Amino acid sequence: MSTTPTAGARPDEVRQHNRAVLLRRLHISGPCTRAALAAEMGLNRSTIKALVDELVGDGLVVERLPAQRSGAGRPSLLVLPQPHAAVALAVDVRVEQVSMALIGLGGEILNRCSWSLRPETRTPDEVFTRIVDSSAVLIEEAGVAIAAVGVSAPGVVRRADGMVREAPNLHWSDVPLGQWLSEALGGRRVEVGNDAELGVLAEHLRGAARGAADAVFVSAGVGVGGGVISGGLPLRGSGGYVGELGHMVVRPGGLECYCGSRGCWETEVGEHALSRALELPEGAARGVIVAELHALAQNPDEVLERLGDFAEWLTIGLCNVVNLLSPQLVVLGDLFTALPRTLLDHVGGLLAQRSLVSRAMGGTKLVTSSLGGDGKLLGAAELAFEQVLANR
Protein backbone atom coordinates (compact mmCIF):
# COMPACT_ATOMS: atom_id res chain seq x y z
CA MET A 1 0.00 0.00 0.00
CA SER A 2 1.60 3.24 -1.13
CA THR A 3 1.50 6.12 1.30
CA THR A 4 4.08 8.36 -0.32
CA PRO A 5 2.67 11.60 -1.74
CA THR A 6 4.38 13.74 -4.36
CA ALA A 7 7.82 15.02 -3.32
CA GLY A 8 7.67 18.52 -1.87
CA ALA A 9 3.99 18.19 -0.94
CA ARG A 10 2.65 20.50 1.75
CA PRO A 11 1.59 19.05 5.12
CA ASP A 12 -2.11 19.38 4.27
CA GLU A 13 -1.53 17.50 1.01
CA VAL A 14 0.31 14.74 2.88
CA ARG A 15 -2.55 14.50 5.37
CA GLN A 16 -5.16 14.34 2.61
CA HIS A 17 -3.18 11.67 0.77
CA ASN A 18 -2.83 9.52 3.88
CA ARG A 19 -6.49 10.01 4.72
CA ALA A 20 -7.52 8.83 1.23
CA VAL A 21 -5.22 5.79 1.42
CA LEU A 22 -6.58 4.83 4.85
CA LEU A 23 -10.20 5.23 3.77
CA ARG A 24 -9.63 3.21 0.60
CA ARG A 25 -7.95 0.46 2.61
CA LEU A 26 -11.02 0.19 4.88
CA HIS A 27 -13.37 0.37 1.89
CA ILE A 28 -11.66 -2.49 0.05
CA SER A 29 -10.35 -4.72 2.84
CA GLY A 30 -12.79 -4.08 5.66
CA PRO A 31 -12.42 -3.47 9.41
CA CYS A 32 -8.96 -3.12 10.92
CA THR A 33 -7.35 -1.99 14.16
CA ARG A 34 -5.38 1.24 14.41
CA ALA A 35 -2.21 -0.73 15.14
CA ALA A 36 -2.63 -2.85 12.01
CA LEU A 37 -3.34 0.26 9.93
CA ALA A 38 -0.17 1.89 11.24
CA ALA A 39 1.87 -1.18 10.33
CA GLU A 40 0.35 -1.51 6.84
CA MET A 41 0.69 2.16 5.98
CA GLY A 42 4.09 2.69 7.56
CA LEU A 43 2.85 5.57 9.73
CA ASN A 44 3.27 6.14 13.45
CA ARG A 45 0.38 5.55 15.82
CA SER A 46 -0.21 9.20 16.62
CA THR A 47 -0.65 9.98 12.91
CA ILE A 48 -3.09 7.07 12.49
CA LYS A 49 -4.99 8.19 15.59
CA ALA A 50 -5.35 11.70 14.19
CA LEU A 51 -6.55 10.40 10.82
CA VAL A 52 -9.04 7.95 12.36
CA ASP A 53 -10.36 10.59 14.77
CA GLU A 54 -10.86 12.93 11.83
CA LEU A 55 -12.73 10.31 9.81
CA VAL A 56 -14.88 9.44 12.84
CA GLY A 57 -15.70 13.12 13.25
CA ASP A 58 -16.73 13.31 9.59
CA GLY A 59 -19.00 10.29 10.00
CA LEU A 60 -17.06 8.15 7.50
CA VAL A 61 -15.91 5.48 9.97
CA VAL A 62 -16.76 4.22 13.45
CA GLU A 63 -14.77 2.36 16.08
CA ARG A 64 -16.21 -0.68 17.83
CA LEU A 65 -15.14 -3.61 19.95
CA PRO A 66 -14.73 -6.82 17.91
CA ALA A 67 -17.64 -9.26 18.10
CA GLN A 68 -15.30 -12.05 19.17
CA ARG A 69 -12.55 -11.49 21.72
CA SER A 70 -9.42 -13.54 22.25
CA GLY A 71 -6.71 -13.34 24.85
CA ALA A 72 -6.49 -11.39 28.07
CA GLY A 73 -6.66 -7.65 28.43
CA ARG A 74 -8.67 -5.01 26.70
CA PRO A 75 -9.26 -5.84 23.00
CA SER A 76 -8.23 -3.36 20.33
CA LEU A 77 -10.99 -1.33 18.75
CA LEU A 78 -11.81 -2.05 15.11
CA VAL A 79 -12.13 0.82 12.65
CA LEU A 80 -15.10 0.18 10.31
CA PRO A 81 -16.32 2.09 7.26
CA GLN A 82 -19.82 3.56 7.54
CA PRO A 83 -21.80 2.29 4.52
CA HIS A 84 -24.28 5.19 4.44
CA ALA A 85 -21.55 7.85 4.63
CA ALA A 86 -20.74 7.54 0.92
CA VAL A 87 -23.05 5.73 -1.49
CA ALA A 88 -22.55 4.93 -5.16
CA LEU A 89 -25.32 4.21 -7.62
CA ALA A 90 -24.19 1.26 -9.74
CA VAL A 91 -25.85 0.25 -13.02
CA ASP A 92 -25.15 -2.89 -15.06
CA VAL A 93 -26.66 -2.73 -18.54
CA ARG A 94 -26.72 -6.11 -20.28
CA VAL A 95 -28.32 -7.32 -23.48
CA GLU A 96 -31.12 -9.13 -21.68
CA GLN A 97 -31.51 -7.10 -18.48
CA VAL A 98 -30.51 -4.07 -16.43
CA SER A 99 -29.49 -4.35 -12.77
CA MET A 100 -29.07 -1.44 -10.38
CA ALA A 101 -27.85 -1.15 -6.80
CA LEU A 102 -26.96 1.38 -4.15
CA ILE A 103 -23.57 0.32 -2.79
CA GLY A 104 -22.20 1.89 0.35
CA LEU A 105 -18.69 2.56 1.58
CA GLY A 106 -17.13 -0.83 2.25
CA GLY A 107 -19.00 -2.54 -0.58
CA GLU A 108 -22.31 -3.24 1.16
CA ILE A 109 -25.35 -3.43 -1.16
CA LEU A 110 -28.02 -1.22 0.44
CA ASN A 111 -30.81 -1.57 -2.11
CA ARG A 112 -31.23 -3.07 -5.56
CA CYS A 113 -33.57 -3.74 -8.45
CA SER A 114 -33.49 -5.23 -11.94
CA TRP A 115 -35.69 -5.68 -14.98
CA SER A 116 -35.63 -7.63 -18.22
CA LEU A 117 -35.01 -6.09 -21.62
CA ARG A 118 -36.87 -6.97 -24.79
CA PRO A 119 -36.26 -5.57 -28.27
CA GLU A 120 -38.84 -2.81 -27.77
CA THR A 121 -37.43 -1.80 -24.36
CA ARG A 122 -33.76 -2.00 -25.37
CA THR A 123 -33.54 1.40 -27.05
CA PRO A 124 -31.24 4.00 -25.46
CA ASP A 125 -34.15 6.30 -24.56
CA GLU A 126 -36.14 3.50 -22.91
CA VAL A 127 -33.17 2.24 -20.90
CA PHE A 128 -32.12 5.74 -19.84
CA THR A 129 -35.63 6.66 -18.69
CA ARG A 130 -36.03 3.46 -16.69
CA ILE A 131 -32.63 3.95 -15.02
CA VAL A 132 -33.52 7.48 -13.93
CA ASP A 133 -36.97 6.46 -12.65
CA SER A 134 -35.61 3.41 -10.82
CA SER A 135 -32.77 5.35 -9.22
CA ALA A 136 -35.28 7.76 -7.67
CA VAL A 137 -37.19 4.83 -6.14
CA LEU A 138 -34.02 3.14 -4.83
CA ILE A 139 -32.75 6.35 -3.25
CA GLU A 140 -36.08 7.16 -1.60
CA GLU A 141 -36.47 3.64 -0.22
CA ALA A 142 -32.93 3.58 1.21
CA GLY A 143 -33.08 7.15 2.53
CA VAL A 144 -29.59 8.02 1.28
CA ALA A 145 -27.90 10.53 -0.99
CA ILE A 146 -25.65 9.28 -3.77
CA ALA A 147 -22.11 10.57 -4.08
CA ALA A 148 -21.32 9.18 -7.54
CA VAL A 149 -22.61 6.96 -10.32
CA GLY A 150 -20.94 4.09 -12.14
CA VAL A 151 -22.33 2.30 -15.19
CA SER A 152 -21.29 -0.94 -16.90
CA ALA A 153 -22.15 -1.16 -20.62
CA PRO A 154 -21.64 -4.11 -23.01
CA GLY A 155 -19.68 -2.36 -25.71
CA VAL A 156 -16.97 0.09 -26.66
CA VAL A 157 -17.06 3.03 -24.24
CA ARG A 158 -15.17 6.32 -24.37
CA ARG A 159 -14.15 6.71 -20.76
CA ALA A 160 -13.52 10.47 -20.93
CA ASP A 161 -17.22 11.36 -21.23
CA GLY A 162 -19.16 8.10 -20.93
CA MET A 163 -20.04 7.91 -24.62
CA VAL A 164 -21.10 4.40 -25.63
CA ARG A 165 -19.52 4.39 -29.06
CA GLU A 166 -20.84 1.00 -30.04
CA ALA A 167 -22.83 -1.68 -28.22
CA PRO A 168 -23.76 -3.90 -31.19
CA ASN A 169 -25.77 -6.50 -29.31
CA LEU A 170 -27.95 -3.67 -27.99
CA HIS A 171 -27.91 -1.96 -31.42
CA TRP A 172 -26.57 1.23 -29.81
CA SER A 173 -24.21 3.61 -31.54
CA ASP A 174 -22.80 6.90 -30.20
CA VAL A 175 -25.10 7.06 -27.17
CA PRO A 176 -24.00 9.82 -24.71
CA LEU A 177 -25.13 7.80 -21.71
CA GLY A 178 -22.76 9.47 -19.26
CA GLN A 179 -23.90 12.95 -20.22
CA TRP A 180 -27.59 12.02 -20.16
CA LEU A 181 -27.38 10.49 -16.71
CA SER A 182 -25.25 13.29 -15.31
CA GLU A 183 -27.81 15.89 -16.39
CA ALA A 184 -30.73 13.81 -15.10
CA LEU A 185 -29.09 13.11 -11.73
CA GLY A 186 -28.33 16.64 -10.69
CA GLY A 187 -24.99 17.13 -12.41
CA ARG A 188 -23.24 14.30 -10.58
CA ARG A 189 -20.26 12.86 -12.40
CA VAL A 190 -21.17 9.59 -14.08
CA GLU A 191 -18.42 7.08 -14.89
CA VAL A 192 -19.22 4.62 -17.68
CA GLY A 193 -17.02 1.63 -18.45
CA ASN A 194 -16.95 -1.48 -20.59
CA ASP A 195 -18.58 -4.41 -18.78
CA ALA A 196 -15.59 -6.76 -18.95
CA GLU A 197 -13.23 -4.01 -17.81
CA LEU A 198 -15.41 -3.47 -14.75
CA GLY A 199 -15.68 -7.22 -14.25
CA VAL A 200 -11.92 -7.55 -13.89
CA LEU A 201 -11.83 -4.50 -11.58
CA ALA A 202 -14.37 -6.16 -9.27
CA GLU A 203 -12.56 -9.51 -9.36
CA HIS A 204 -9.25 -7.79 -8.59
CA LEU A 205 -10.60 -5.82 -5.62
CA ARG A 206 -13.22 -8.20 -4.20
CA GLY A 207 -13.20 -11.50 -6.05
CA ALA A 208 -11.14 -14.38 -7.42
CA ALA A 209 -8.26 -12.15 -8.62
CA ARG A 210 -7.83 -10.36 -5.29
CA GLY A 211 -4.13 -9.84 -4.66
CA ALA A 212 -3.09 -10.80 -8.20
CA ALA A 213 -0.87 -8.23 -9.89
CA ASP A 214 -1.64 -9.56 -13.37
CA ALA A 215 -4.98 -11.10 -14.27
CA VAL A 216 -7.40 -11.41 -17.17
CA PHE A 217 -11.18 -11.63 -16.87
CA VAL A 218 -13.04 -13.22 -19.78
CA SER A 219 -16.84 -13.13 -19.76
CA ALA A 220 -19.37 -14.70 -22.08
CA GLY A 221 -22.93 -13.76 -22.83
CA VAL A 222 -24.29 -12.92 -26.23
CA GLY A 223 -20.85 -11.39 -26.72
CA VAL A 224 -17.41 -12.21 -25.32
CA GLY A 225 -15.28 -9.55 -23.68
CA GLY A 226 -12.17 -9.26 -21.60
CA GLY A 227 -10.65 -7.05 -18.94
CA VAL A 228 -7.01 -6.88 -17.90
CA ILE A 229 -5.18 -6.08 -14.67
CA SER A 230 -1.50 -5.36 -15.38
CA GLY A 231 0.95 -4.53 -12.63
CA GLY A 232 -1.91 -4.22 -10.17
CA LEU A 233 -3.76 -1.60 -12.24
CA PRO A 234 -6.57 -1.83 -14.80
CA LEU A 235 -5.30 -1.74 -18.38
CA ARG A 236 -7.57 0.81 -20.06
CA GLY A 237 -5.88 1.49 -23.38
CA SER A 238 -5.91 4.62 -25.49
CA GLY A 239 -9.12 6.56 -24.93
CA GLY A 240 -10.37 3.85 -22.58
CA TYR A 241 -10.83 1.30 -25.36
CA VAL A 242 -9.50 -2.12 -24.42
CA GLY A 243 -10.64 -5.69 -23.94
CA GLU A 244 -12.42 -6.66 -27.17
CA LEU A 245 -10.99 -10.15 -26.90
CA GLY A 246 -14.13 -11.60 -28.46
CA HIS A 247 -13.08 -10.14 -31.80
CA MET A 248 -9.75 -11.91 -31.92
CA VAL A 249 -9.97 -14.08 -35.05
CA VAL A 250 -9.39 -17.74 -34.17
CA ARG A 251 -11.03 -19.44 -37.15
CA PRO A 252 -10.36 -17.69 -40.47
CA GLY A 253 -13.26 -18.37 -42.80
CA GLY A 254 -15.54 -19.22 -39.91
CA LEU A 255 -18.96 -17.76 -39.19
CA GLU A 256 -19.57 -14.12 -40.00
CA CYS A 257 -19.42 -11.81 -37.00
CA TYR A 258 -21.37 -8.54 -36.67
CA CYS A 259 -18.03 -6.69 -36.48
CA GLY A 260 -17.40 -7.50 -40.15
CA SER A 261 -14.83 -10.27 -39.66
CA ARG A 262 -15.26 -14.02 -39.79
CA GLY A 263 -14.31 -16.59 -37.20
CA CYS A 264 -14.07 -14.22 -34.22
CA TRP A 265 -13.63 -15.95 -30.86
CA GLU A 266 -17.12 -14.71 -29.97
CA THR A 267 -18.65 -16.73 -32.80
CA GLU A 268 -16.98 -19.90 -31.46
CA VAL A 269 -17.48 -19.61 -27.67
CA GLY A 270 -20.26 -17.05 -27.11
CA GLU A 271 -23.80 -17.83 -26.03
CA HIS A 272 -25.02 -18.72 -29.52
CA ALA A 273 -22.04 -21.03 -30.07
CA LEU A 274 -22.74 -22.78 -26.77
CA SER A 275 -26.39 -23.24 -27.77
CA ARG A 276 -25.29 -24.88 -31.02
CA ALA A 277 -22.84 -27.14 -29.20
CA LEU A 278 -25.60 -28.25 -26.82
CA GLU A 279 -27.98 -28.73 -29.78
CA LEU A 280 -30.43 -26.22 -28.36
CA PRO A 281 -32.65 -24.02 -30.52
CA GLU A 282 -31.09 -20.83 -31.87
CA GLY A 283 -31.77 -18.04 -29.39
CA ALA A 284 -32.41 -20.38 -26.45
CA ALA A 285 -32.92 -18.49 -23.20
CA ARG A 286 -29.94 -18.12 -20.87
CA GLY A 287 -31.71 -20.13 -18.17
CA VAL A 288 -32.25 -23.04 -20.56
CA ILE A 289 -28.55 -23.08 -21.49
CA VAL A 290 -27.46 -23.02 -17.85
CA ALA A 291 -29.90 -25.79 -16.93
CA GLU A 292 -28.58 -27.96 -19.76
CA LEU A 293 -24.99 -27.36 -18.63
CA HIS A 294 -25.84 -28.30 -15.05
CA ALA A 295 -27.55 -31.48 -16.24
CA LEU A 296 -24.56 -32.34 -18.43
CA ALA A 297 -22.20 -31.85 -15.48
CA GLN A 298 -23.89 -34.81 -13.76
CA ASN A 299 -22.54 -37.07 -16.52
CA PRO A 300 -18.80 -36.26 -16.76
CA ASP A 301 -18.17 -38.92 -19.40
CA GLU A 302 -20.47 -37.09 -21.82
CA VAL A 303 -19.07 -33.59 -21.32
CA LEU A 304 -16.21 -33.68 -23.81
CA GLU A 305 -18.17 -35.88 -26.18
CA ARG A 306 -20.73 -33.08 -26.57
CA LEU A 307 -18.56 -30.03 -25.92
CA GLY A 308 -15.17 -31.14 -27.23
CA ASP A 309 -15.12 -28.70 -30.16
CA PHE A 310 -16.32 -25.86 -27.93
CA ALA A 311 -13.52 -26.66 -25.45
CA GLU A 312 -10.99 -26.60 -28.29
CA TRP A 313 -11.98 -23.09 -29.43
CA LEU A 314 -12.04 -21.88 -25.84
CA THR A 315 -8.53 -23.23 -25.35
CA ILE A 316 -7.19 -21.66 -28.55
CA GLY A 317 -8.44 -18.22 -27.51
CA LEU A 318 -7.16 -18.55 -23.95
CA CYS A 319 -3.72 -19.64 -25.20
CA ASN A 320 -3.55 -16.49 -27.32
CA VAL A 321 -4.58 -14.34 -24.36
CA VAL A 322 -2.04 -15.94 -22.01
CA ASN A 323 0.82 -15.80 -24.53
CA LEU A 324 0.10 -12.13 -25.17
CA LEU A 325 -0.58 -10.87 -21.64
CA SER A 326 1.19 -13.36 -19.33
CA PRO A 327 -1.34 -13.18 -16.44
CA GLN A 328 -0.99 -15.00 -13.14
CA LEU A 329 -4.54 -16.19 -13.54
CA VAL A 330 -7.51 -16.08 -15.89
CA VAL A 331 -10.95 -15.58 -14.36
CA LEU A 332 -13.93 -16.85 -16.35
CA GLY A 333 -17.20 -15.01 -15.77
CA ASP A 334 -20.89 -14.90 -16.66
CA LEU A 335 -22.01 -17.88 -18.76
CA PHE A 336 -18.57 -19.50 -18.51
CA THR A 337 -19.14 -20.04 -14.77
CA ALA A 338 -21.82 -22.62 -15.62
CA LEU A 339 -19.43 -24.79 -17.66
CA PRO A 340 -18.97 -28.30 -16.20
CA ARG A 341 -15.91 -28.78 -14.01
CA THR A 342 -14.79 -31.60 -16.30
CA LEU A 343 -14.57 -29.21 -19.24
CA LEU A 344 -12.78 -26.51 -17.24
CA ASP A 345 -10.19 -28.99 -15.97
CA HIS A 346 -9.66 -30.22 -19.54
CA VAL A 347 -9.20 -26.67 -20.86
CA GLY A 348 -6.86 -25.81 -17.98
CA GLY A 349 -4.71 -28.83 -18.76
CA LEU A 350 -4.51 -27.94 -22.46
CA LEU A 351 -3.67 -24.34 -21.58
CA ALA A 352 -0.75 -25.51 -19.45
CA GLN A 353 0.52 -27.74 -22.29
CA ARG A 354 0.09 -25.39 -25.24
CA SER A 355 0.87 -21.94 -23.89
CA LEU A 356 4.59 -21.20 -23.97
CA VAL A 357 4.16 -18.40 -21.43
CA SER A 358 2.10 -20.58 -19.10
CA ARG A 359 4.80 -23.27 -19.16
CA ALA A 360 7.49 -20.69 -18.48
CA MET A 361 5.58 -19.37 -15.47
CA GLY A 362 4.87 -22.85 -14.13
CA GLY A 363 1.22 -22.68 -15.16
CA THR A 364 -1.47 -20.04 -15.41
CA LYS A 365 -4.31 -20.62 -13.00
CA LEU A 366 -7.77 -20.87 -14.58
CA VAL A 367 -10.63 -20.07 -12.19
CA THR A 368 -14.27 -19.00 -12.32
CA SER A 369 -15.67 -15.80 -10.88
CA SER A 370 -16.52 -15.78 -7.18
CA LEU A 371 -18.87 -12.78 -7.44
CA GLY A 372 -21.75 -14.37 -9.33
CA GLY A 373 -24.10 -11.98 -11.09
CA ASP A 374 -22.99 -9.00 -8.99
CA GLY A 375 -19.49 -8.68 -10.42
CA LYS A 376 -20.13 -5.93 -12.92
CA LEU A 377 -22.38 -4.03 -10.49
CA LEU A 378 -19.55 -4.06 -7.95
CA GLY A 379 -17.10 -3.02 -10.66
CA ALA A 380 -19.32 -0.10 -11.66
CA ALA A 381 -19.49 0.97 -8.02
CA GLU A 382 -15.70 0.83 -7.67
CA LEU A 383 -15.33 2.96 -10.78
CA ALA A 384 -17.59 5.55 -9.15
CA PHE A 385 -15.79 5.31 -5.80
CA GLU A 386 -12.36 6.07 -7.30
CA GLN A 387 -12.90 9.83 -7.21
CA VAL A 388 -15.16 9.78 -4.14
CA LEU A 389 -12.50 8.17 -1.96
CA ALA A 390 -9.78 10.49 -3.22
CA ASN A 391 -11.80 13.55 -2.21
CA ARG A 392 -13.39 12.49 1.10
Secondary structure, 3 states (H helix, E strand, C coil): CCCCCCCCCCHHHHHHHHHHHHHHHHHHHCCEEHHHHHHHHCCCHHHHHHHHHHHHHCCCEEEECCCCCCCCCCCCCEEEECHHHCEEEEEEECCCEEEEEEEECCCCEEEEEEEECCHHHCCHHHHHHHHHHHHHHHHHHHCCCCCEEEEEECCEEECCCCEEEEECCCCEEEECHHHHHHHHCCCCCEEEEEHHHHHHHHHHHHCCCCCCCCEEEEEECCCEEEEEEECCEECCCHHHCCCCHHHCECCCCCCECCCCCECEHHHHHCHHHHHHHCCCCCCCCHHHHHHHHHHHHCCHHHHHHHHHHHHHHHHHHHHHHHHHHCCCEEEEEEHHHHCCHHHHHHHHHHHHHHCHHHHHHCCCEEEECCCHHHHHHHHHHHHHHHHHHHHC
